[in-house]
Amino acid sequence: MTLPSHLLDAIASAAVREGLADAVYTRLRTPIGTLLVVQGEHGVVRVGFPEESEDVLLAQVAAGIGPRIVASDRELAVTRDALSAYFEDEGESLDLPFDLSLVRSDFRRAALKTLHDEVGPGAVVTYGALAARIGHPKAARAVGSACATNPVPIIVPCHRVLPGSGGVGSYGGGPARKRLLLAHEGATVRG
Amino acid sequence: MSKVVLPPFWSLVDAHGDELLVHARRIAGEANGEDVLQDALLRALRAYPRLRHAEHLRAWLYRVTTTTALDHHRARRREILTDKPPEQVSEPEYYDASFDDLIGDLPETTQAALRLRFVEDLEYDRIASRLGCSTVAARQRVSTAIRTLRTQGIPA
């Protein structure tokens, strides 16, 4: 048993309107499964794959940016529409505001920011090349960690980062999803 | 950030929302329950980051809902009796005064039962042992008192 949805919606919207929500979340059905999207004041802070525990994920957000977290599809309509458009149309780029507050180190934040700003849909980059772009050519492994702990996959496109040895390598959402996203964007993968 | 680790607020709404709505309707009447609960949860949200610990959150939400229901009741009664604009809504921490005001005219034993139920948030068996009566009698005392309060002005 839960409250009627009109009441939940009204409470969540009032909370957002009155500036009482640290974050709002929504569940969005996509071709790669139902994603949990959590948005704070400055943008999306977390995107979760279906395999992740929702409780753990939301607790992580609560600890990171604050516990006043509410659910609302309506308040995140713009974000939902942008993600849906990305999945529906090939070649549709995804440009949503995001917030890397949940990322623990400046190095990782720099790697993710550069990846987002410089590697567009259809393009790919190797871990080593991305490391070089942020001025640490030997830090391919550390860039791998930054991607593995990317709190906002898809929006910050860690699926476009590949091992120099070929193949798609690993992915937080599993290699199959990485292949799907790359194919959807028309990117070519060696090996 | 405070050191207290509070759960995401919506997990409390998911877990306790339905029983809080029942509670709000019981005090404020069927028609006002949803408004009272919405207001109560917004008040709770406002106070949430200031909580000093993460224990008894369900009981805390019950108290906030009770206070909000009583404040709604007082605001409505004021609208009927005077032209005075309603004063600033009180923060959940200060619920005791309005509660005491409201139940002040009731018999002593009834007041005690209401306080145990809604301020201390005790279950009826605990109320019974505190009052030295049966669980049935404790339940009856509380429900009779709520009916009395309602006939004094809360539209059912």
Interface residues (C-beta under 8 A of the other chain):
Chain A: M1 T2 L3 P4 L7 L8 A10 I11 A12 A14 A15 E18 L20 A21 Y25 D55 L58 A59 V61 A62 A63 G66 P67 R68 I69 V70 A71
Chain B: M1 V5 L6 P7 P8 F9 W10 S11 V13 D14 G17 D18 L21 E34 L37 Q38 L41 L42 L45 R46 Y48 P49
